[in-house]
Amino acid sequence: MISYQGNYESLLLFSEQPEAAKSAKKTSALQLKAQLQKQPQSILNYLNISPVMVDDKLIGYRLNPGKQGELFRKVGLHENDLAIALNGLDLRDAQQAQQALKQLSELSELNLTVERDGQLQDIYLALGDD
């Protein structure tokens, strides 16, 4: 905010993120991808995953921040999101969930569908090299 001729006005300095910030995000995504390819279990550093059952039926996976929770929030996840699909594969179906896990280390992008406050939300994360 600045004062101009007796009025307070907003001054936007950047309409987009500076290149350094974009580059840092890209680098951290590439580092994350490399780490997950080497050690898929390291995803548990970033998020806690708990299956949620209702009447002996899997309805999704509860997601919460792990030890390094900053990435959890940066990608758009909220505490207690319920993951129900990954790249179009229904995580509530045992076969599709296994298929999603097998593909996880090879993915260049993630599209995670979560249920939040009764609404479906898509969370997109690019992990590619480009």
C-alpha positions, 0 to 999 in steps of 0.5 A: 500500500502506498499513499498517493494524493491522499488515497491509499493504493495497492502497488503490485510489483510482480504479476508473476512469480520471479524466475528465481522462485519458479526455478526453485520450485522446479528444482525441488520437484525434480529433487522430490522425483529423484528421491521417490524413484530411489526410495518410494517409502520416503513419501512418508516424510512428506505425508501420513497416509491412513486407510479409511474404512466404513462398514468394512469398505475402503472409502479412501486414504486420509492424508495429513502432513508428515515430518516435512509438512511444508511440501504437503501444503505447497502442493495444495493439500489440506489436513484430513483430505481424503484421497480417492483417485490418482491419475484416474485410477480409483484408490478405493479399488484394490487392483487399481490402487496397486497399479497406481503404487507401481506407477508412482516412481515412474510418473512425470505428473500426479493428478490426485483427486481428494474429497475435502468438505464434501467436494472433490478437488484435483491436485496437480503436481508436475514432476517432469524433467522439462 
